Amino acid sequence: MITALLSTAVVSLAGSHPAVAASETSQSATTVTVLTRNIYLGADVGVALALLPDMPAAAQFMWDQMRANDITERAVALAGEIKQGQPDVIGLQEATTWSCSTGLSEQQVVYDFTDELLQALAASGQNYVVASTGANQARNPGFSIGPIPLLTTVHDPQVFQPLFGSDDAQCGFTVADVLLVRESLQASVMAAGTVEYQQDTAIVPALMVITRGYAWADISIGGTPTRFVTTHLESIWNPNEVPAATRQAQQLAQDLSTTAMPLVVLGDFNSDPRDPRPADDNPGDQPEISQTCPAQGPEQVGDASCSAYWTMVRAGFTDAGPDMTDGQNMTWGVAADLAAPDPTRNVAAIRLGNSSGMTERIDFVFVRNDVRVKQASVIGNSWQDPMTTWSCGQAPGRDDPKARCLASDHAGVLATLSIPGAAIADPPLASTRSTSGASPVSVVLVGAILLLGLFAFVMIVRIVRIRARRRHAA
């Protein structure tokens, strides 16, 4: 019943906004194919957070799993997907760089997922670049944890000996949203930039804060100025509070409210149309119903108050599809090692009719302003295609030489769109970037001191509790 209501609501809400109704008299419409693809930072952040405040253990876990989920091999599989889909514009999320150093030496980028993908694409005969104009790139660095002496030190002689002459190094990562375009389209990029969301999420106040934003580019498609955006909204939510993803979607919709030219938004919205949902029907730990956040149901289907998805639909965007009520079109998430469905969610996935173990639809292509959808499909969700999977049995910690893994813990959404003619270019978006007045060295030192203090405090609390339990037992 809820599925039917959601489907009906999508149609009715989309139809209530004239801006999304395609013009039948558009001059010389041009076809463009787009792909939204979360390429996965390579490790399960949820497991790492559960290890806190043991920062060294969390750092080592993240590094080891990232290495096992070999980005060089995954990039080849992603390039295989892209070669099959032939997108003109690609919105990447979790386009991660991993940087390391020893002591107080200068950080060195050890893995750059965007560069790895671009190289794999070029090797397969496909040339893409980051959309840019001059020094302005559609590459938005987001959440970042820098290398911190002692606390983020990891052990990996194979990688660090050639680089640093050491078995150990302190490492950190930065995730980014990036827009790629076919190299032949680069000359048609009119403007590019980034915007930060005001809503962020504090893991450790003033020290470990997750920032998000989006990258954008205005590109002439067949002579029509068209705005493309890629974003990754926050997944962490707090009980009885409006999810951060909803607040970020509200800003995104507001920022784009004056855009009159054709508009395409690609992203991982961390919002399933069914959210918020009951706690007993929530295999993906999505936002749950509360006094603040009512359930999507007969009386409030399409309620945007706690939903990033419905915020976008209410703002006049059309979900390009494919059908979000079809269980086969879920886009997240398989096991963190990419080798199989997540055993904790597979029963729910089978009940939905998804054979890949995916239980949530959180990746979307949204369009507005006379952009028509010609076709849409979910890709990257099958272990059966050797072109879009990678041989993962020889990776560190793996022992099945025949094993094949998916390229990411997300599936992608590929959509072919018709862009109308005769549009007038809007002024470029006002780009913003979060900055810090402190030097990298001072940030590291202050961060180390604060985290050590936090670690010591938690350990003292644990010791006191253990002693109290022992006295009580005695």
N, C-alpha and C positions, 0 to 999 in steps of 0.2 A: 504493500500500500504506500509506504513512504517513498519507495523507488518511483512509483507511478506519479506521485504528487510532485517529486523533485523534477521529473522529466517534464511534466506539464508546466511547472513554474518556470523552467528555463525558456520554454517557448513563449509563454505569456509575458514574462519580463523582458525578453529580448524584443518582442513585438511592441512593447510599450514605449520604445525609444526610436523615433524616426531616424536618428543618426545612424543606426545600424542596419536599416533597411537598404538593400542594394539598389542602386539606380539602374534602371533598364535602358536609360539613354546616355550612359557614360560614354565619353569619346575615347576610342582606342584603348580599351582596357588591356592591361598587361598582366601576364601571369608571373608570379614569384613563388618559390617554394622556400619554406622556413622550417627550422628544426629547433626545438628547445631540448637541451641535454644537460642534466646534472651529471658531471663526470666523476663525482665521488672523490673526496679528499683521501680515501684509501683506508680509513680506519673508523671504527665505531666510537664516536665521541661519547655516547651514552655509557659505555663500559669505562672509558677513561675518567669521566666525571664521577662514576661510582667508586673509583680508586682514590679520589681525593679525600683527605689532604696529602696522601702519599704521592707527591708530585713526581719523584723519580720513577715510581712504578707506572704511573699514568703515561709519562713521557716514553718509557721503554715499550709499553704496550702499543701506543700509537705508532711508534717508529717501526716496530716489528711487523705489525699488521699492514702498514703502508708498504713496507718492502715486499711482503708476501703477495700483496695485491699489486704486482709489478706494473707501474704506469707505462713503461716502455712497451710491454706486451699489450696492455689494455689499450694504449693509443692506436696500435695496429688494428685491433678489433673495432674501435670507434671509427677509424678511418674506413673500415670495411662497411660499417653501417652507412656512413656518409656517402660513400661511393654508390651504394645501392639507392639511396634516397635522393641524391643530387640536389641538396638544398642550396639556395643562393645566399641565404643569411642564416647564421647559426647563433643562438643565444646559449652561452655556456654558463653553468653555475658550478661552484666548487672547483673552479680553475685554480688549483692550489700551487703555491711555491713553498718548498721546504728549504729552510736556510739553517746553516750550522756554523759554529766557530769553536775555537779552543781558547780558554782563558778570556782575555779581553781583546782578542784579535778581531779583525773585521769579519763580519758575517759573509758567508759565501753561499750562493744559491746552489743547492745540491740537486734538487729536482724542480723543474718548472713544467707543470702539466700542460700549459698552453703551448709552450715550445715543443714539447714531446708530441702533442697532437698535430701541430703544424708540420713537423718533420715527417710524421707518419703519413699525413695527407699528401705531402709532396712526393714521398716515395711511392705512393700509389697512383701518381699522375694527376693529383688534384691540388691546385694552388689556392690557398686561402691566406688572408691577412687579417690582423686586427683592424676594424674600422677606425679610421683616423683622418684628421685634417691637421696638417702641421704637427705641432707637439701635442695636440689634443687627441687622446685615445678613448675609445669606448671600452675601457678596462677599469673596473671599480674595485680596488682592494677593500675587502671587508674585514671580517673577524680575523684577528691576528694574535698569536701568542709568540713572542720573540724568544730567542735563546736566553736562558737564565742560568748563570753558573751554579752548579751543584743540583739545582732543582729540576732542570730539564736535560741533564746529561744522559746520553744513551751510549750503549756499547755496540759497536759494529766495525771490527777491524777491517773487513773486506772493503767497506766504503771509505772509512776515515784514514787508513794508513796511506793510500795514494794521495789524499787531499791534504792531510794535516800531519802525517807521520805519527799518528796517535791511534790507539784503539777506541778512544772515547771522544765525544764532542757534545757540546750543548746545542740542542736543535729546537727550532720552532717552525711555525707555519703561518701562512696568510692565505685565506680563501678569497676568490674574486669572482665577479660577474664580468663576462667578456662577450663582446659581439664580434663574430668573425664574418667576413664577406668574401665571396669569390674575388680573386685578384683582379679579374676583369671588371669588377664593380667598384674597386677602390677609387677610381677616378670620378665616380658618380657620388661619392660621399660628400655631402654639402656641409655638415657640421657633426661634431661628436663631443661627448663629455660624460660626466658622472654626477650623480646626486646622492647625498646621504639622507637616510631617514632620521627624523628626530627621535623616534622611539627606538631605544636600545634595551639590552637585557644584561643586567649585572649578575655575574656568577660570584665574583668577589668584588664588592662595591669599591669603585675608584681604582681597581687594579685589573680585574679580569672582566671586561665588559664586551659583550658581543654587539658589534655595530653591523648594520646592513645598509644597503642602498641599491642603486641601479645604474647600469650603463646604457647610453642611448646614442643613436646616430640617425641623422636625417639623410636619406639616400634617394637619389633620383632613380625611380624605377620606370623605365620606358618613357622618361621625360616627366613623370609625375613625382613631385616631392612627397616622400613617405617617411614617417617616423617609426623607428624600431627601438624597442626597449627590452632589456633582459634584466631579470631580478631574481633574488632568492630571499623570501620572507622567513622570519624567525620561526623555528619549530618549538622552542621552549614556551610553555604556558603555565600559568599559576592558577590553582583552583579558585573559583568564584571571582575571577578577573577577566576582563576583555583580553583575549590573546594579543600578544605583541604583533603577530602577523596581521591581525585585523587593523590595528592602528597604522601599521605600515601601508597596508592596502588603501586605507582611507587617504593617507598622504599622497600615494601614487595616483589615485583617482583625482584628487584635487590638483596635483601638479599637471595632470594631463587634461584637465577639464576644458582648457581653452584651445587645445589642439584641434584644428579644423581639418587639416589634411589627413589623408589615410593614415591609420594608426594600427600598429601590430605590437602586442606585448607578449613576451615569451618568458616563462619562468617556472620555478619551483615555488609554489605559493604556500606549501605546508598547510593546506586547507582543503579538505575533502568536502564536497557539497552536502554530505550527511552530518557534518560537524555543526555545533557540538552534539555529542551523542551520549547515550547512557554508559555508565562505567562497565556494565556487564556485557556490552557489545562493542568493544573497543580494542581490537587486537593490535593496532598500531600506536596505542597511547596518544590518540588525538585529543583535542580539547573536549572536556566532558560538560554535560549539562549542570547547571547550578542556579542559584537564585538570580545571579547576574546574567547568566547565559542560558536562555531557554532552548529546548530541543527543537530541531526542525520537525514540524508535524502538521497535522491538518489545519490548525489555526494560524500557524506562523511559518509555513513553508516559504523558503526564500528569505528568511529573516537575516539581515546583514549585520545585526548588532554585535555578533561575536564571530563573524565568518568573513574571511578574506575573499573567498570565492564569491559569495553573494554580494559583497561590497563591489566587486568588479562588475557583476551583472547589473546591479542596481545603478551603476554609473554609466550604463549604456553600452557595455561591451558584450559581444557575442562570444561564447565559448565555441571555438572552431571544431571541437570534437576530437576524436570520435565519441560516440554515445557514452557519457560518463556513468550511465546506469547499468551498462553491460560489464559484468565482472571480468571479462577478458581484457578490458581496457584500463584496468588498474595499472598504476605506474610505480608503486613502491610497496614493500621493499623485500628483497631476498635476503639471505643470510649475509652477514658482513664480509665473509670470505668469498662471496660471489659464486660458490661452487654448487649451491643447491638452494631450494626454498628454506626459509627460516623455520625450523621445526616447531617453534613456539607459535607460529602463525599459520602453518600450512593447513590445518584443519579449517580455519576460518576462510582461507583462500579457496580451498576446494568447495566449501559451501557457497562461495560467491561465483564459482565457476571459473576460477583462475588457476591454470595449471603451472604457473611460475612461482606461486607462493606470494603473490602481491595482493595486498588487501586494501590499499588506499589509492585514490586518484587525486594526486596533489600537483601534477605537472600539467601546465595548460598553455595553449595559444589563444589569446584573446584578440579580437579585432573590432574596429569601430570606424565610422565615417565612410560608409559605402564600400568597405572592403568585403568582397564576397568569398565564401569558402567553397572551393571546388572539390576538395578531397582532404581527408585527414586519417591518420593511422598511428597506432602505437608501435614502436620499433624497439629492438634491443631487449626483448623479454623471452627469448628462446635459446636454450642450450643446443639446439639441433643444427644451427647454421654455422659451419666452420669458418665462414668469412667474417662473422660478427661476434665470434667468441675467441678465446685464447687458451692455449695449452698451459694450464696452471699446475699440473702435477709435479713439476720440477722446482717450483718456487719454494723459498725457505719455509720449513714447517709443513710442507705437503709431501705425501707419500704415495699418491696414485698417479703413475706416469701417464695414464690415459685420460685423466680428468680434464674437462674443459669448463671454463668459467665465463660468466657474463662480463661485459665491459664495465658495468657500473651497477650499483645497488638500485638505481632508478632505471625505468624504461624512458625512452624519449617519445616526443610527440612531433610527427612530421605532418605539415599541412601545405597544400597547394592553394594559393590565394589569387583572386583576381583584383588587381589594383585599378580603380577607375582613372580616367584621364581628366585633364583640365583642372587639377587641384592647384591651389596657390600655396606657396611655402609659408609656414608659420615662422615667427622669430625663434631662434634656437632657445632651448631650455637654459635656465640659469644654473650652470653647473656649480656644485659645491663639493668640497672634500674636507673631511675631518683632519685637523692638524694638531700637533703638539708642540709646545714651545720648548720642551726639554730635549736634550741631546740623547741619542740612542744609548750612550754609555750610562748617563744618569738614570734613564728609564730602567735599564737593566739592574743597576745597583739598588735603586729604590724598590723595584719590584722584588728583587731577591730578599731585601731586608723585610719587606712587608709579608712576603710569602713565608719566610722563615719564622716570623713572628706568629703568623696564623698557624703554621704547622706546630710550633711549640705549644701554642695555646690549646690546640685540639689534643695533642699528646698528653698534656697535663690533665685535661678534663677526662681523658680515657683512663689515666692512671688513678685518678681520684675515684672514678666509678668502679674500677676493678677492686681497689682496696675496700671500698664501701661494701661491695658484694661479698668479699671475703670475710669481712667483719660480721656481716649479717649471717653468712653461712656458719661461721664459728659459733 
